[in-house]
């Protein structure tokens, strides 16, 4: 039961990424649910066609990169919340940023964040760590292992986040990274990537659509994770009761059907899963998501 739910989470996460990819690459018009009437060749093999009226430009000419840093003259007692690489997943924080003073902060704690910024990891890029800064009242600083993208006045801030967490963008970052054990990408190389930019009203529509759809998926994932935790706790309690003699399972065990041996690991290896993906994977994810929403 646990493995089945882990598989369900994997499918839901893939479905979420598919929705983001379709919206930010213009494969569908989120206001109609249909493709745009006309497309043009982007001139980039890895990007393909984009809606005819969308603009293409280098990332560094659309957003500001690493606009603000803490200087060495920062007062020793200056306090802030700090985000390191290990705290960020693709579109979310894995734990709360820690509160630090400048005097005891690591030397890499330098990039100052503002509301509406998006951060993307430039080291260990295989992690695809991306986060949209929203909802923090305290000063926030991140590691120099991130690039900070600050949107301009004619940009919907959260659209930047959705675009750079799409597989099209993160896969490109990974492919252009240098190094094996600790792959990284230079700020200049990242800034040279061409991105696809719809008019501002369409950016807003895409953000509203994705906020609504991904919230449903995230709720389904959270419910499934909660169910997994419940099953784990129940299993541990049951094992404890059996080994301490509180429960006599001999009669029940004799009536149970034989089961095939379990796999070596209970957790799914995502790299092996990716190699084994089939063409109907997205359809399966969509079905699972529909079931979760109904629940």
N, C-alpha and C positions, 0 to 999 in steps of 0.2 A: 504493500500500500504506500509505503514511503517513497519507494523508487518511482511509482506511477505519478505521485504528486510532484516529485522533482522533475520528472519529464514534462509534466504540465506547465511548471514554471518556465522551463526552457522554451517550450512552444509559445507561451504568452510573451516572453521577452523577444523572441524572434518576430512575432506578429507586431509588437510595438515598433521594432526597428523597421519593419516593412512599411508601416503606416507613415513613419517619419520620412523614410526614403522617398516614397511616392509623392508626398506633399512638397518637400523642399527641392526636389529635382523637377517638379512640374509634370510628372507622369499623369497626375490627375488635377483637375481644378476642384479644390475642396468645396467651392460654393455650388457646384453642379454634380460632383461625383463622377464627371466624365473627363476624358482627355481635352486639352485645349484645342481650338480649331486649327492652329498652325504652329509648326515647330521649325527650328533652324539648327543647322549643324554648329556645335560649339567650337569645332576645330580642335578639340581635345579628345583623343582616343578613349581615355578613361572616363570621360564625362558623357559623350554621345550628344544626343539632341536635347534642346531645351525649348520652352515656349518662345515663340518668335519675338514677343515684346519684352522678354526678360533681358537684363543687362549682365554682361560678363566683365569682371574686372579682378585684378589681384586683391587678395585679402587685405594687404597693407594699405590699399587705396580706398577701402571701404570702412575699415575700423582702425582705431589706434592700437598699437601693440605696446604693452608694458609702459603705459603712460606715466605711472607714478611709483616711486620707490622710497623706502625709508633711508634717509642718509645716515652716515656714520655718526653724525652729531645729534642723533635722536636722544632725548633724555633717557637715562638709565631706568627711570621708574615709569616710563610710558607703557601702558597696558593695552593689549589687543588680543583678539582671537586668532589663532594660527591654523591654517589648513596645509597639511602635508600631502604628498602623493598617495600615501596609504589610506587616506580618509575619503577618497573620492572614487565613485564608480562612474558608469556612463549615465550621467544625468542626475546623480543623487550623491548625498554624503553617506558614508558607511558609519560614521559616528560624529559626535559633536566636536567642533573645533576646540582645541585646548586654549585656556587663557594663560598668557605669558607676559612677562615684563621684558622690555628690550634688553636688559642687562643679562638675563639668563636664556634668551632666545637663541636658536641656532643661527649661524651666519647666513644661511640660505633664506631666513625669514625676512624678506625684503620687499616683495611686491605688494603694493597697497591696492586694496579692492574697494570699489564703489558699487552701490546698488545698480543693477542692470549690466554689470560686467559678466563676461563668460571666461572661465579658465579652462585650458586644455593642456594636458601633460606634454612636455617636450622631452622628457626622459622616461624610460620604461614605457615607450609609446604603445606597446602591445596591450597595456592595461586599458587603453581608450578612456582615460579619466577625463571627464568633461563635467563642468558644473556651472549652473546659472546662479549668480549671486542675488538673493532676494530674501527679505524678511529678517535681516540682522540689524539690530540697533547699536551694537558695539562696533568699535574699530576692528577691521578685518584685514589680515595680511596672509599672503600665501607664499609658498616656497618658490625659489627661482627655477625650480623644475617645472613650473607652469609658464605658459604664455597667457597674458591677460589681454582680452579683447574688449575694448571699450567702444561701444557703438556711437556713431555720429547722430546729429539731430534729425536726419531724414531716414532713420532706421528704427524698426521695431526691435527693441533690445533682445527680447526672448527669441526672435527669429534667428538671431546669430547663434544662440545656443542650440536650437534645433538643427540648424544647418551643420554645425561642426560636430554634432554627435551622431549625424547620419553615417551609415556605413560607407557611403561614397567618399566622405571626407576623412573619416578615421582610418579607413583602409589605405587611403593615399598617404596619410601621415606615416603609417606603419611601413609602407613600401619604400618611402623616401628616407627612413631613419638609417643611421649609421651605427654599426656595432652589433655584436651578437648577444653577449650576456647582459649588456646594459644599453640597449638601443636608444638613440637620441636624435633629435632633429634640430638644426640651427634655426634661430628666430628668422633670419633672412630667408631661409628656404621655405619655412612655413608661410611667411608673408607673401611669397611669390605665387602661392597657389591661387588659381583662378576660381572664383565662386560665382554662383548664379543668383542674381538679385531681382526679385519681382518688384513692381511698384509698391509703395508703402501700404496702400489699402489692402493689397493682396497679402503682404507680409502679416498684417494684422489678422486677416481672415484665416491664414494658415495657422497662426499661433492659437487663435480661439478654437479652431477645429482640433488641433493636436492636444491642447490642454484638456478639452472635453474627453477625447478618445483615450488618451494615455492615463487620465485619472481613473477611468473604468478598469483599464488593464492593471494599473498599479494596485487598485483595490482588490482585484481578483488574485493577484500575486501575493499580496499581504495576507489574504484569507487562507491561501494555500500554504504559505509558510507557517501560519498559526496552526493549521491542522497538522503539519509535519511535527511541530514542536509538541503538540498534544499527544501524538502517537508515540513519539520518542519517550516522553515522560511516562506514558502508560506502560510501554514496554519495559522501561527500567524498573518501574514499581512492581510489575508482574514478575520479572526475573528475581527481584529481591524477595518477593513473597514466596516464590518457589524454592529458592536456595535456602531460605531460613525456615522452611517447613510450614509456613502459614497457609499455603495452598497445596493440596494433594492433586497433582495433575495426571497421575498414572492411568486412571480410567479414561479420562478425556483423551490423553495422548494415544492410547491404544485404538481409538476410534477415528483419529485424524488420517486423511489420505496422505500418501507420500508426495513430497514436493521436490522439484528439481533443485540441485544445489545452487546457492546464491552466488552472484558474481563476486570477484575478489574485493571490489570496492562498492560501497553503497552509493557513493556520490558519482555522478556522471562526469566523465572526462570530456570537457567541452571541445578540445581539439580533435579527439577521436570522433565525437559526435558530428563535428563540422564536416569531416571527411566522408561520413556515412550519410549525409543529408540527401534526400531525394527530391524530385521535382514537385511532389505534392505536399511538401513540408508546410508551406504557407497556408494551404487549404486546411490541413490538420490543425494548425494553430488557430485559424479563424473559427473552426468548429469548437475548439476548447474554450476560446474566449466567449463565444455565444453561450456555452453551457455555464460558465462562471457567472456571467452577467445575470442569467436567469436565476441562479441560486441567490 
